[in-house]
Amino acid sequence: MTRLSEREALALSEELLLAVGMKADPARKVAAHLVDASLKGVESHGLERIPQYVRRIRSGEIKADVEPEVVWIQGAIMQVRGNGGLGIPAMQMAAERLSPLAHENGIAAAAIIDVTHTGRIGAYVESLANSGCFAFALGGGAYEQGGKVAPHGGAKGVLSTNPYAYSLPGGNYGPVVVDFATSTIAQGKLMLARNRGEPLPPDSLLDREGRPSRRPEDFYDGGSLLPAAGPKGYGMALIAELIGCALIGAPKEFNWLIVALDLARFRTPSAFATAAQHCLGEVKAVPPRDGFEEVMIPGEPERRVREQRRRDGIPIDGVLLESLREAARSLNLAPAVLA
């Protein structure tokens, strides 16, 4: 197992993104975002994405030499356009602009359009939580491009994975971050399972004939994912899909909505922190059931993994290592860390 330090992973990611044609500032932001995901153990949205991004940029699916822009601001509502590039810089721009707008107006919202893959959605709402906001994000609108998720009771995909993320401060416990796809499994994790030759959990997907399957290959052969928790995931996905297309407009891949609420409008930051810590402390004090060591707060596992990986390095398995080497070779590069 190869291990890369945070510095090595950042340098490698930025080198490959610059070589494929990205501008310096977006390349730096994308590299930092992906490395942060890998540090937190979110493999499906970390360095695993670099080879995919390189392929998609070279094929013309993703524009490389673009930067996001704010299209308009009307009061506390804005629209950010990614201009056909990776969505990470556009989502970061929206989150950064939303924080002061929310504190000024009490609540603010941003629609993000014309973007491709947007990385780990929890990162954007977490940054807003760190600024004293409650924030949520959701994405959708891609049903006309070919559905990947079957509606509850259906045998064929029509919806998307329609992710949601929520975050707010947790006092001394750090931000509480909830980030999930409304399908049984996120597409990034599906890709990871296929690359590693691992079966999926039961009731994850249907094959092209509408039969239950645990084989990732069946999804890529015309199958579909199932909604998480049946009608619950289906209902959330449908709301995100309607917001993404009917409200925001036709997407390139997904359209996104981020909303930020200034917590200080309801309670002083110190009073909120005290109450939040008490609540989270009660949750943490619940004795673990069989098979678990402790109850953890959403966001806590990722912070623990980040501490360990900053010390020991980011693990790179053989499949990912070869994918990174292949991406580098396609760009006539031979980074020493991949030797």
ZAMARGU-4260 file (C-alpha; in steps of 0.2 Angstrom, whole numbers, plus 5000, padded with zeros to 4 digits):
<rodrens>
0) 5000/5000/5000 | 5007/5017/4995 | 5005/5032/5006 | 5005/5050/5001 | 5008/5065/5013
5) 4995/5079/5012 | 5008/5089/5003 | 5012/5076/4991 | 4994/5073/4987 | 4991/5092/4984
10) 5006/5094/4973 | 5001/5078/4963 | 4983/5083/4961 | 4987/5101/4956 | 5001/5095/4943
15) 4989/5084/4934 | 4975/5097/4934 | 4986/5110/4927 | 4993/5098/4914 | 4976/5094/4908
20) 4972/5113/4905 | 4964/5120/4921 | 4968/5138/4926 | 4979/5140/4942 | 4966/5146/4954
25) 4952/5133/4950 | 4966/5119/4949 | 4972/5123/4967 | 4954/5124/4974 | 4949/5107/4966
30) 4965/5099/4972 | 4963/5105/4990 | 4945/5099/4990 | 4949/5082/4984 | 4964/5080/4995
35) 4953/5085/5010 | 4940/5072/5005 | 4954/5058/5005 | 4961/5064/5021 | 4943/5062/5029
40) 4941/5045/5022 | 4928/5050/5009 | 4937/5040/4996 | 4923/5041/4983 | 4925/5060/4982
45) 4944/5061/4984 | 4959/5057/4974 | 4949/5043/4965 | 4941/5057/4955 | 4957/5064/4948
50) 4959/5051/4934 | 4940/5053/4930 | 4942/5072/4929 | 4957/5070/4917 | 4947/5059/4906
55) 4932/5069/4905 | 4942/5085/4902 | 4951/5077/4888 | 4935/5071/4880 | 4928/5088/4881
60) 4914/5084/4893 | 4921/5096/4906 | 4929/5113/4901 | 4946/5116/4908 | 4950/5134/4905
65) 4935/5142/4914 | 4932/5150/4930 | 4915/5153/4939 | 4906/5169/4940 | 4891/5177/4950
70) 4878/5180/4937 | 4867/5190/4947 | 4862/5195/4965 | 4845/5201/4970 | 4844/5205/4988
75) 4850/5189/4997 | 4848/5178/4983 | 4861/5175/4969 | 4865/5164/4955 | 4883/5157/4951
80) 4888/5150/4934 | 4902/5137/4933 | 4903/5140/4914 | 4904/5121/4910 | 4919/5117/4922
85) 4921/5107/4937 | 4908/5112/4950 | 4920/5113/4965 | 4926/5131/4962 | 4908/5137/4959
90) 4901/5129/4974 | 4915/5136/4985 | 4912/5154/4977 | 4893/5152/4982 | 4897/5147/5000
95) 4909/5161/5002 | 4897/5174/4996 | 4882/5167/5005 | 4890/5169/5022 | 4891/5188/5023
100) 4874/5189/5014 | 4866/5178/5027 | 4873/5188/5042 | 4867/5204/5034 | 4850/5198/5029
105) 4846/5183/5041 | 4845/5171/5027 | 4852/5169/5010 | 4852/5157/4995 | 4862/5153/4980
110) 4858/5143/4964 | 4873/5136/4955 | 4871/5132/4937 | 4881/5126/4922 | 4893/5114/4932
115) 4899/5097/4931 | 4905/5086/4946 | 4904/5096/4962 | 4914/5085/4974 | 4909/5082/4992
120) 4894/5093/4996 | 4896/5092/5014 | 4912/5103/5013 | 4902/5118/5007 | 4889/5118/5021
125) 4902/5114/5034 | 4911/5130/5029 | 4895/5139/5032 | 4892/5131/5048 | 4910/5137/5053
130) 4904/5155/5050 | 4889/5153/5062 | 4876/5147/5050 | 4864/5133/5048 | 4866/5128/5030
135) 4859/5115/5018 | 4862/5110/5000 | 4853/5099/4987 | 4856/5095/4969 | 4845/5088/4955
140) 4837/5091/4938 | 4845/5078/4927 | 4831/5066/4924 | 4830/5070/4906 | 4848/5065/4903
145) 4845/5047/4908 | 4839/5042/4925 | 4851/5032/4937 | 4838/5029/4951 | 4822/5020/4950
150) 4807/5028/4959 | 4799/5019/4973 | 4790/5004/4966 | 4798/5007/4949 | 4809/4995/4939
155) 4818/5008/4929 | 4829/5023/4933 | 4822/5040/4930 | 4829/5051/4945 | 4846/5055/4950
160) 4856/5052/4966 | 4850/5069/4971 | 4862/5072/4986 | 4858/5083/5001 | 4869/5090/5014
165) 4866/5099/5031 | 4877/5107/5044 | 4877/5118/5059 | 4890/5122/5073 | 4891/5109/5087
170) 4901/5119/5100 | 4916/5109/5106 | 4911/5094/5096 | 4914/5103/5080 | 4902/5106/5065
175) 4888/5092/5063 | 4889/5087/5045 | 4876/5076/5037 | 4879/5072/5019 | 4870/5058/5009
180) 4864/5053/4992 | 4845/5049/4991 | 4849/5033/4982 | 4855/5017/4992 | 4873/5021/4987
185) 4881/5036/4980 | 4888/5034/4962 | 4906/5038/4968 | 4905/5023/4980 | 4897/5013/4966
190) 4912/5017/4955 | 4924/5013/4970 | 4916/4996/4972 | 4917/4992/4954 | 4936/4997/4953
195) 4939/4986/4968 | 4929/4971/4962 | 4918/4972/4978 | 4899/4967/4979 | 4886/4980/4985
200) 4875/4978/5000 | 4859/4969/4997 | 4844/4980/4990 | 4857/4992/4982 | 4852/4991/4963
205) 4842/4983/4950 | 4849/4975/4934 | 4843/4981/4916 | 4828/4969/4918 | 4822/4976/4935
210) 4829/4962/4945 | 4838/4965/4962 | 4857/4964/4960 | 4873/4967/4970 | 4885/4968/4955
215) 4891/4985/4951 | 4893/4980/4933 | 4874/4978/4932 | 4872/4996/4935 | 4884/5001/4921
220) 4875/4988/4910 | 4859/4998/4910 | 4853/4994/4928 | 4847/5007/4941 | 4850/5011/4959
225) 4836/5010/4972 | 4830/5025/4983 | 4837/5025/5000 | 4823/5020/5013 | 4811/5017/4999
230) 4798/5030/4999 | 4808/5042/5010 | 4823/5043/4999 | 4811/5044/4984 | 4802/5058/4991
235) 4818/5068/4995 | 4825/5064/4977 | 4809/5070/4969 | 4809/5087/4978 | 4828/5090/4974
240) 4824/5085/4956 | 4810/5097/4954 | 4820/5111/4962 | 4835/5107/4951 | 4825/5108/4934
245) 4808/5116/4937 | 4814/5130/4948 | 4832/5133/4943 | 4832/5127/4925 | 4839/5115/4913
250) 4856/5108/4920 | 4872/5103/4912 | 4873/5089/4925 | 4865/5095/4941 | 4859/5112/4947
255) 4862/5116/4965 | 4853/5126/4979 | 4862/5131/4994 | 4853/5140/5008 | 4862/5148/5024
260) 4853/5154/5039 | 4861/5166/5052 | 4860/5157/5069 | 4863/5173/5078 | 4845/5179/5073
265) 4838/5167/5085 | 4851/5165/5099 | 4868/5172/5104 | 4882/5161/5098 | 4887/5156/5116
270) 4870/5151/5121 | 4868/5141/5105 | 4885/5132/5108 | 4880/5128/5126 | 4863/5120/5121
275) 4871/5111/5106 | 4885/5104/5117 | 4872/5098/5129 | 4861/5089/5116 | 4876/5081/5108
280) 4883/5076/5124 | 4867/5067/5128 | 4868/5058/5112 | 4886/5053/5114 | 4883/5046/5131
285) 4871/5033/5124 | 4879/5016/5127 | 4884/5007/5111 | 4875/4992/5104 | 4883/4976/5099
290) 4895/4978/5085 | 4899/4997/5089 | 4912/5004/5100 | 4903/5021/5103 | 4890/5033/5097
295) 4898/5046/5085 | 4891/5063/5079 | 4890/5065/5060 | 4906/5073/5055 | 4916/5066/5069
300) 4922/5050/5060 | 4929/5061/5046 | 4938/5072/5058 | 4946/5057/5067 | 4952/5050/5050
305) 4959/5066/5045 | 4970/5067/5061 | 4976/5050/5058 | 4980/5052/5039 | 4989/5069/5042
310) 5000/5059/5053 | 5002/5043/5043 | 4998/5048/5025 | 4984/5045/5013 | 4983/5026/5008
315) 4983/5023/4989 | 4978/5005/4984 | 4985/4997/4969 | 4970/5001/4958 | 4970/5019/4962
320) 4989/5020/4960 | 4988/5013/4942 | 4974/5024/4938 | 4984/5039/4943 | 4999/5033/4934
325) 4988/5031/4918 | 4981/5048/4920 | 4999/5055/4922 | 5005/5045/4906 | 4991/5052/4896
330) 4998/5069/4900 | 5016/5065/4897 | 5020/5066/4915 | 5030/5055/4927 | 5027/5061/4945
335) 5040/5054/4957 | 5027/5050/4970 | 5019/5038/4958 | 5035/5028/4954
</rodrens>
